[in-house]
Amino acid sequence: MPIGPPSTFTRAFATALTTHCQTAGLTQRQIAERIAREQFRQRGSRYDRPTDAELIKATEQWAKTISRWKNGDALPRDPGDLLLVLGVVHPEGTAKDWIRRWNQARKRTDFAVGTSEEPAPPQPRKLIVDETPADTTPAVSVSANSGAVGTFNALIPVNGRPPIIWPHRIGIVPAPVDCRQDRRADHVLAACLAGEDGAPVLSGMGGVGKTQIASVYAHYSWDTGAVDLLVWVTATSRDAILTSYAQAAADATGIEDPNTTIGAARFLAWLAEPHGRRWLIVLDDLQHPADLNQLWPPTVPTGRTLVTTRRRDHALTAGRQLIPVDVFTPQQSAAYLADKLDHDPGRLTQANDLAEDLGHLPLALAQAATYVMDQGLSCAGYRTRLTDRRRTLADLAPETGALPDEHRSTITATWALSIETADTLRPVGLARPILELAALLDPNGIPSLVFTAAKIIDFCATRAGRSVGSDDVQDAIRLLHRFNLVTVDDTIRRIVRVHSLVQRVVREATHPHDKQALVSAVIDALSDLYHAGWAGDHTLRELQVEANFRALLATDEPHIPVKLASMDPTSAAKLLYVSDWDAMEGLRTRMDPKDADAIEWAMIFLPEGGGGP
């Protein structure tokens, strides 16, 4: 089968690129170096300061690549590479027009990459055209009686579809976020994937930046030529995983299976074959561990698998390295806000306080910074709106179509799916009420004994519509822990922690009809815990009651004074005495004067230290 010269489209592309390179007034080496620097910059703070050796290597690779494009020997492998070059040689050009030309050239199957009569040009990455399933031989031998003699590298259809050119990428890898911060998890992940530690699992609550850590690693692996196949899977369902695997199987083997289950099995089998291809599979935002049953990529020396998820179930982490992803450190929050707000002193007023208000959650900081810029506010102005109880968190986020960094949802919606899913798992119907209770208490530490108090168990039974025991409540807490909605610290008397923004989102979503019962159950539980733990001084349990009742008062729920007024005045007085004496002044305005007087007199006549039970 004779193979002709490069197509008209390819020649036109090469001519236009050569013209623009000449017009730029730069040498090919200078152009290549600028492109290399821009590529490092786009990968984010972890990679935007390359060593001299890395920059020289990348420059040489780009110089060779540009030479091949100008000679008509090759085309850019994707629009991203094309736009990198145009940003240097033709910055005022129309990207849409160039992408159209590139697509026209790529669609031509009569475009020859090269022939054996010419020395193979140096390549920054090894480009190989597959001609048969799982065959790594890049050439086609043509006999003399077929009209041509020699060995050619060419695009030849396999089973009715054009073969792929290696290296190959499947799926859309998210772009690096603006003003990205270097994270500890970046380095742990790189070290894990450099070794033989199996499939690492990036786990953390929604909004901490797991996807971004994975995408930066994926971009780095692709751009440095560390992988031949990169597959990015949005793993929100088993069907989504099967579909991505089936597409990868069709691309890698040339065989399209109408049944995605068969296609996925073919892909997993191909990954295990000794073909020498280096691959990276990223399974992003895994919702259910069971979705990967029989679908985990094989463990082979040339392959790596990376999972991001809000879950931390044992089924996910057994035999794999769990890499916890936490919120920003205060230093990272400060650096991020400074970069996002253009280091403007006016806008940065109270920036550290705002970061503390938002719990250093990366997603919340990104959306708050965007809102500040869009509304012409300062961090201090945003804090004022944040404390305005007439506004919800949804009111303080950018419009859905104006979210930063390709966010798919606002901070308010980030945890909604996790809460809904957790509430459907065993013990069914308890995850949400337990989280609603936790949303009224101290985010830094809630004694687990609070949740097993009799009044709390009664409340949960009413909400679930069935009999509930203390074991059921403990199981619900562990369930929320597995979803990264709370954290259970077993080392300090079983303390439960929950992020302050999760608390606010849950409080704002709680049905008004449930709030009175919630407040009543929480106050009764704290009162019981206080009396049970009395030891005549400030024991740890008493301090925990103090912190949690103070947190409850800070929510300013209107049912709090109603509940206190209905209690024995001495019991109410003891809670106020150990937590916030001054709070009574504000509560009085929402109580019957006689009830308020009774509680205040009880507080006055309590023995020093608050009195015993």
C-alpha positions in Angstrom: 0.0 0.0 0.0 1.8 3.2 -1.1 1.9 6.0 1.4 2.0 9.6 0.1 3.6 12.7 1.4 2.1 14.8 4.2 -1.4 16.0 3.5 -2.3 19.5 2.3 -3.6 20.3 5.7 -0.4 19.2 7.4 1.8 21.2 5.0 -0.4 24.3 5.5 -0.1 23.9 9.2 3.7 23.6 9.0 4.0 26.7 6.7 1.9 28.8 9.0 3.8 27.8 12.1 7.1 28.5 10.3 5.9 32.0 9.3 4.8 32.8 12.9 8.1 31.6 14.3 10.0 33.9 12.0 7.7 36.8 12.7 8.3 36.3 16.5 11.9 37.4 15.9 13.2 34.7 18.2 15.5 31.8 17.6 14.0 28.3 17.8 16.0 27.7 21.0 14.6 30.9 22.6 11.0 29.9 21.6 11.5 26.4 23.0 12.9 27.8 26.3 9.9 30.2 26.7 7.5 27.4 26.0 9.2 25.2 28.6 9.0 27.9 31.2 5.3 28.5 30.6 4.6 24.8 30.8 6.3 24.6 34.2 4.4 27.6 35.4 1.0 26.2 34.4 1.7 23.0 36.4 1.5 25.1 39.7 3.7 26.0 42.6 5.1 22.5 43.0 6.7 22.5 39.6 7.0 26.2 38.6 10.6 26.5 39.8 12.5 23.9 37.7 16.1 23.1 38.2 18.5 24.2 35.5 18.8 20.6 34.4 15.0 20.2 34.1 14.7 23.4 32.1 17.5 22.5 29.7 16.0 19.0 29.1 12.5 20.5 28.5 13.9 23.1 26.2 15.7 20.5 24.1 12.6 18.4 23.9 10.5 21.4 22.7 13.1 22.5 20.2 13.1 19.0 18.6 9.2 18.9 18.7 8.9 22.3 17.0 11.3 21.3 14.3 9.2 18.2 13.5 6.1 20.3 13.3 7.7 22.9 11.0 9.0 20.2 8.8 5.6 18.6 8.4 6.8 15.4 10.1 4.3 15.5 12.9 1.4 17.4 14.5 0.7 18.4 18.1 -0.7 15.5 20.0 -3.4 17.7 21.6 -4.7 21.3 21.6 -2.9 22.1 24.8 0.5 21.6 23.2 -0.5 23.7 20.2 -1.8 26.6 22.4 1.5 26.6 24.4 3.5 27.3 21.3 1.0 29.9 19.9 1.2 31.7 23.2 4.8 32.4 22.5 5.0 32.8 18.7 1.5 34.2 17.9 0.0 35.5 21.1 -2.5 37.8 19.3 -3.8 34.9 17.1 -7.3 33.4 17.4 -7.1 30.1 19.3 -10.3 28.9 17.8 -9.0 29.2 14.3 -5.8 27.4 15.1 -7.7 24.5 16.8 -9.9 24.2 13.7 -6.8 23.9 11.5 -5.3 21.4 13.9 -8.5 19.3 13.8 -8.5 19.3 10.0 -5.0 18.0 9.9 -5.5 15.4 12.5 -8.5 14.0 10.7 -6.5 13.1 7.6 -5.5 9.5 7.7 -3.2 9.8 4.6 -0.6 11.8 6.7 2.7 10.0 6.8 4.8 10.5 9.9 8.0 9.5 8.1 9.7 6.9 6.0 12.7 4.7 6.3 14.6 6.6 3.6 14.9 9.6 6.0 16.7 9.4 9.3 14.2 9.4 12.2 14.1 12.8 13.8 14.9 13.0 17.5 11.8 12.9 19.6 11.0 14.3 23.1 8.7 11.3 23.7 8.6 8.0 22.0 5.7 8.2 19.5 4.6 4.8 18.3 1.7 3.8 16.1 0.0 0.6 17.0 -1.1 -1.5 14.1 -2.5 -4.6 15.8 -4.0 -5.2 19.3 -1.3 -5.2 22.0 1.5 -5.1 19.3 4.3 -2.6 20.1 6.0 -2.9 16.7 5.8 0.6 15.1 6.5 -0.4 11.5 4.6 -1.9 8.6 6.6 -4.1 6.2 5.4 -3.8 2.6 6.4 -6.4 0.0 7.8 -5.4 -3.4 4.7 -6.5 -5.3 2.4 -4.2 -3.3 3.7 -1.1 -5.0 6.3 0.0 -2.4 9.3 -1.4 -0.7 10.5 -0.5 2.8 9.3 0.1 6.3 7.0 2.9 7.1 5.5 4.6 10.2 1.9 5.4 9.2 -1.6 5.7 10.5 -3.3 2.4 9.5 -6.8 1.6 10.6 -7.2 -1.4 13.0 -10.5 -3.2 13.0 -12.2 -0.3 11.3 -10.9 2.5 13.6 -7.7 4.6 13.3 -5.0 3.3 15.7 -3.6 5.5 18.5 -0.3 7.3 18.6 1.7 6.7 21.8 1.8 8.4 24.3 -2.0 8.5 24.7 -4.3 10.2 27.1 -8.0 9.4 27.9 -10.3 11.6 29.9 -10.0 15.2 30.9 -7.4 16.0 33.5 -8.5 19.1 35.5 -6.3 22.1 34.9 -4.1 23.3 37.8 -5.9 25.8 40.1 -5.0 29.5 40.3 -2.5 30.3 43.1 -2.0 26.7 44.1 -0.2 26.0 47.3 2.4 23.3 47.8 0.9 20.6 50.1 2.4 17.9 52.2 0.3 15.4 50.5 2.0 16.3 47.2 5.3 15.0 48.5 3.8 11.9 50.2 2.0 11.0 47.0 5.1 11.4 44.8 7.2 9.3 47.1 4.5 6.6 47.3 4.1 6.4 43.5 7.9 6.4 43.0 8.0 3.2 45.0 6.2 -0.1 45.1 3.6 0.8 47.7 0.6 -0.2 45.6 -2.4 2.1 44.8 -2.3 5.2 47.1 -5.7 6.5 48.2 -6.0 10.3 48.7 -8.8 10.7 51.3 -10.3 13.7 52.9 -13.4 15.7 53.4 -15.0 17.5 50.5 -13.3 20.7 49.6 -9.7 19.9 50.8 -8.2 19.7 47.3 -7.8 15.9 46.7 -8.6 16.2 42.9 -6.1 19.0 42.5 -3.3 17.1 44.1 -4.0 14.1 41.8 -4.3 16.4 38.7 -0.9 18.1 39.4 0.7 14.7 39.6 -1.0 13.5 36.5 0.0 16.6 34.5 3.6 16.2 35.7 3.8 12.6 34.7 2.4 13.3 31.3 4.5 16.4 30.6 7.7 14.8 31.6 7.1 11.6 29.6 6.9 9.4 32.6 3.8 7.6 31.3 2.8 6.2 27.9 -0.9 6.0 28.8 -2.8 8.3 31.2 -6.4 7.5 32.0 -8.4 10.0 34.1 -11.7 8.5 35.3 -14.4 10.5 37.0 -15.3 7.5 39.3 -18.6 8.8 40.6 -20.4 5.5 39.7 -19.6 2.0 38.5 -21.1 2.7 35.1 -18.7 5.7 34.7 -15.7 3.5 35.5 -16.8 0.7 33.1 -17.4 3.3 30.3 -13.9 4.8 30.8 -12.2 1.4 30.9 -14.1 0.3 27.8 -13.0 3.4 25.9 -9.4 2.8 27.0 -9.6 -0.8 25.8 -10.9 0.2 22.4 -8.0 2.8 22.1 -5.3 0.5 23.3 -6.3 -2.7 21.6 -8.3 -1.5 18.6 -11.3 -3.6 19.6 -14.5 -2.0 20.4 -16.9 -3.9 22.7 -20.5 -2.8 22.8 -20.7 -4.3 26.2 -18.8 -2.1 28.6 -18.2 -4.9 31.1 -16.4 -6.9 28.5 -14.5 -3.9 27.4 -13.4 -3.1 30.9 -12.2 -6.7 31.4 -10.3 -6.5 28.2 -8.6 -3.3 29.4 -7.6 -4.8 32.8 -6.2 -7.8 31.0 -4.2 -5.5 28.6 -2.8 -3.6 31.6 -1.5 -6.8 33.0 0.3 -7.8 29.8 4.1 -7.5 29.5 3.8 -4.9 26.6 6.2 -2.5 28.4 3.8 0.5 28.3 4.0 2.7 31.4 0.5 3.7 32.6 -1.2 5.8 35.2 -4.9 5.3 36.1 -6.5 8.0 38.2 -9.9 7.2 39.7 -11.2 10.6 40.9 -14.0 11.1 43.4 -14.8 7.5 44.1 -18.2 7.5 45.8 -18.6 3.8 46.8 -15.8 1.3 47.5 -17.9 -1.5 46.0 -17.9 0.3 42.6 -14.3 -0.9 42.2 -15.0 -4.6 43.0 -13.2 -6.6 40.2 -12.2 -3.3 38.6 -9.0 -2.5 40.5 -6.1 -2.2 37.9 -3.5 -4.9 38.3 -0.3 -4.4 40.2 2.6 -4.4 37.7 6.0 -2.7 37.7 5.0 -0.4 34.8 1.7 0.7 36.1 0.4 3.0 38.9 -3.1 3.6 40.2 -4.3 6.6 42.2 -7.7 7.0 43.9 -9.2 10.2 45.4 -12.3 9.8 47.6 -14.1 11.2 50.6 -14.3 7.7 52.0 -11.9 6.0 54.3 -13.5 2.5 54.6 -11.2 -0.4 55.3 -12.2 -2.0 52.0 -10.5 0.9 50.3 -7.3 1.1 52.4 -6.5 -2.6 53.0 -3.2 -3.3 51.3 -3.0 0.3 50.0 -1.4 3.5 51.3 -4.0 5.9 52.7 -2.8 9.5 52.3 -4.9 11.9 54.4 -5.5 15.3 52.9 -6.2 18.0 55.4 -7.1 21.6 55.2 -4.5 24.4 54.6 -2.1 25.3 57.3 -2.5 29.0 58.5 0.6 29.8 56.5 -0.8 28.3 53.4 -4.1 30.1 53.9 -2.4 33.4 54.3 -0.2 32.9 51.2 -3.2 31.8 49.1 -5.4 34.8 50.0 -2.5 37.1 49.4 -1.9 35.7 45.9 -5.6 35.6 45.1 -6.2 39.2 46.2 -3.2 40.6 44.4 -1.4 41.4 47.6 -3.7 44.4 48.0 -3.4 45.5 51.7 -6.9 47.0 51.6 -8.5 43.7 50.5 -6.4 41.6 52.9 -7.6 43.4 56.0 -8.5 40.6 58.5 -7.4 37.9 56.0 -6.0 35.7 58.7 -9.2 36.0 60.7 -11.2 35.1 57.6 -9.1 32.0 57.0 -9.8 31.0 60.6 -13.5 31.6 60.2 -13.5 29.3 57.2 -11.6 26.6 58.9 -8.7 26.9 56.4 -10.8 24.9 53.9 -9.3 25.4 50.4 -12.6 25.3 48.6 -14.2 27.8 50.9 -11.2 30.1 50.7 -11.2 30.0 46.9 -14.9 30.8 46.7 -14.7 33.5 49.3 -11.7 35.2 47.5 -13.7 35.1 44.2 -16.7 36.6 46.0 -14.5 39.3 47.5 -13.1 40.3 44.1 -16.5 40.1 42.4 -18.2 42.3 45.0 -15.3 44.7 45.5 -15.1 43.8 49.2 -12.2 43.3 51.7 -11.8 40.2 53.9 -13.1 42.3 56.7 -16.2 43.1 54.7 -16.7 39.4 53.9 -16.5 38.6 57.6 -19.2 41.1 58.4 -21.5 39.4 55.9 -20.5 35.9 57.2 -21.6 36.8 60.7 -24.9 38.3 59.4 -27.5 35.6 60.4 -29.8 36.8 57.6 -27.3 35.4 55.1 -26.6 31.7 54.4 -23.3 30.4 53.1 -25.0 30.0 49.7 -25.6 33.8 49.7 -21.8 34.3 50.1 -20.6 32.2 47.2 -20.1 33.2 43.6 -22.9 32.5 41.1 -22.9 28.9 39.9 -21.6 30.0 36.5 -18.8 32.1 38.0 -17.2 29.6 40.4 -13.4 29.6 40.4 -11.1 26.8 39.2 -13.8 24.9 37.4 -15.6 24.1 40.7 -18.6 22.0 40.1 -20.5 23.1 43.2 -20.6 25.7 45.9 -19.4 25.0 49.4 -23.0 24.5 50.5 -23.6 21.7 48.0 -20.2 20.1 48.6 -21.3 17.8 51.4 -25.0 17.3 50.5 -24.4 14.1 48.5 -22.2 12.6 51.2 -24.7 13.3 53.9 -27.6 11.9 51.8 -25.6 8.7 51.0 -24.5 8.2 54.5 -28.1 8.4 55.8 -29.1 5.5 53.5 -26.5 3.1 54.9 -26.6 1.1 58.2 -27.8 2.2 60.7 -30.3 3.7 58.2 -31.6 7.1 59.0 -29.2 8.0 61.9 -26.3 9.7 60.1 -28.2 12.9 59.5 -29.7 13.4 63.0 -26.3 12.6 64.6 -24.7 15.2 62.3 -27.4 17.7 63.1 -26.7 17.2 66.8 -23.0 17.6 66.3 -23.6 20.8 64.3 -24.8 22.5 67.6 -21.7 21.6 69.6 -18.0 22.3 69.8 -16.3 21.6 66.5 -13.0 21.0 68.3 -14.2 18.2 70.5 -17.5 16.6 71.4 -17.4 13.8 74.0 -18.9 10.6 72.5 -20.7 10.2 75.8 -23.0 13.1 74.7 -24.3 11.0 71.8 -25.1 8.0 74.1 -27.1 10.0 76.6 -30.6 8.8 77.2 -32.3 11.9 75.7 -30.1 11.7 72.6 -31.0 8.1 72.0 -34.7 8.9 72.5 -34.3 11.7 70.0 -32.6 9.4 67.4 -35.3 6.8 67.9 -38.0 9.3 67.2 -36.3 10.5 64.0 -35.6 7.0 62.8 -39.1 5.8 63.6 -37.8 2.7 65.3 -36.0 1.4 68.5 -32.4 2.7 68.7 -29.6 1.6 71.1 -26.3 3.1 72.0 -24.5 0.7 69.6 -26.6 2.1 66.8 -25.6 5.6 67.6 -21.9 4.7 67.9 -22.2 2.9 64.5 -23.7 6.1 63.0 -20.7 8.1 64.3 -18.3 5.7 62.7 -20.3 5.9 59.5 -19.9 9.6 59.4 -16.2 9.1 60.1 -15.9 6.8 57.1 -17.4 9.6 55.0 -14.9 12.2 56.4 -17.9 14.2 57.7 -16.6 13.9 61.3 -13.4 12.6 62.7 -13.3 10.2 65.7 -10.2 10.6 67.9 -10.0 7.3 69.9 -6.9 8.4 71.7 -8.5 11.2 73.8 -11.6 9.7 75.5 -13.3 9.2 72.2 -13.7 12.8 71.1 -15.7 13.6 67.9 -14.6 16.5 65.8 -16.4 18.2 62.9 -15.4 21.1 60.7 -17.1 24.4 61.6 -18.3 24.9 58.0 -19.9 21.5 57.9 -21.7 22.5 61.0 -23.0 25.7 59.5 -24.1 23.9 56.3 -25.9 21.3 58.3 -27.6 23.8 60.6 -28.8 25.8 57.6 -30.3 22.7 56.1 -32.0 21.4 59.2 -35.7 21.5 59.1 -37.2 24.2 61.4 -39.6 21.6 62.9 -36.6 19.5 64.1 -34.7 22.3 65.8 -36.6 22.5 69.1 -36.2 18.7 69.7 -32.5 19.0 68.7 -31.8 21.8 71.2 -33.8 20.1 74.0 -31.9 16.8 73.5 -28.5 18.5 73.5 -29.1 20.6 76.6 -30.4 17.6 78.5 -27.4 15.5 77.4 -24.9 18.2 78.5 -26.7 18.6 81.8 -26.6 14.9 82.5 -22.9 14.7 81.5 -22.0 17.6 83.8 -23.7 16.1 86.8 -22.2 12.6 86.1 -18.7 14.1 85.8 -18.8 16.4 88.8 -15.6 16.1 90.9 -15.5 19.4 92.8 -13.0 21.0 90.3 -12.5 21.6 86.6 -12.1 18.0 85.4 -11.7 17.3 81.7 -15.3 16.3 81.4 -16.5 19.5 83.0 -14.3 21.5 80.6 -15.8 19.6 77.7 -19.3 20.5 78.9 -18.3 24.1 79.2 -16.9 24.3 75.7 -19.9 22.5 74.1 -22.5 24.5 75.9 -20.7 27.7 75.0 -20.7 26.5 71.3 -24.5 25.8 71.6 -25.1 29.3 72.9 -23.1 30.8 70.1 -25.5 29.3 67.5 -28.1 31.7 68.9 -30.9 29.1 68.3 -34.2 30.7 69.5 -35.2 27.4 71.3 -32.3 27.7 73.7 -33.9 30.2 76.2 -37.2 28.3 75.9 -35.5 25.1 76.9 -33.6 26.7 79.8 -36.7 28.3 81.1 -38.5 24.9 81.2 -35.7 23.3 83.3 -35.1 23.3 87.0 -33.5 26.7 87.6 -30.6 25.2 89.5 -29.7 22.8 86.6 -29.9 25.7 84.1 -27.9 27.9 86.4 -25.1 25.3 86.6 -24.7 25.1 82.8 -24.6 28.9 82.5 -22.2 29.2 85.5 -19.5 26.9 84.1 -19.8 28.1 80.5 -20.9 31.8 80.1 -22.3 33.8 83.0 -22.7 36.9 80.7 -24.9 34.9 78.3 -27.8 35.3 80.7 -28.0 39.0 79.9 -28.9 38.2 76.2 -31.1 35.2 77.1 -33.2 37.3 79.6 -34.7 39.3 76.7 -36.2 36.1 75.2 -37.5 34.7 78.5 -40.4 35.3 80.7 -39.0 37.7 83.4 -40.0 35.3 86.2 -38.1 32.4 84.6 -35.0 34.6 84.0 -35.1 35.8 87.6 -35.3 32.3 89.0 -32.2 31.2 86.9 -30.2 34.3 87.9 -31.0 33.9 91.6 -30.0 30.2 91.3 -26.7 31.3 89.7 -26.0 33.8 92.5 -26.6 31.2 95.3 -24.5 28.4 93.7 -21.5 27.5 95.8 -18.1 28.7 94.6 -17.1 26.6 91.6 -20.7 25.9 90.5 -21.9 23.5 93.1 -22.3 19.8 92.9 -25.0 17.7 91.4 
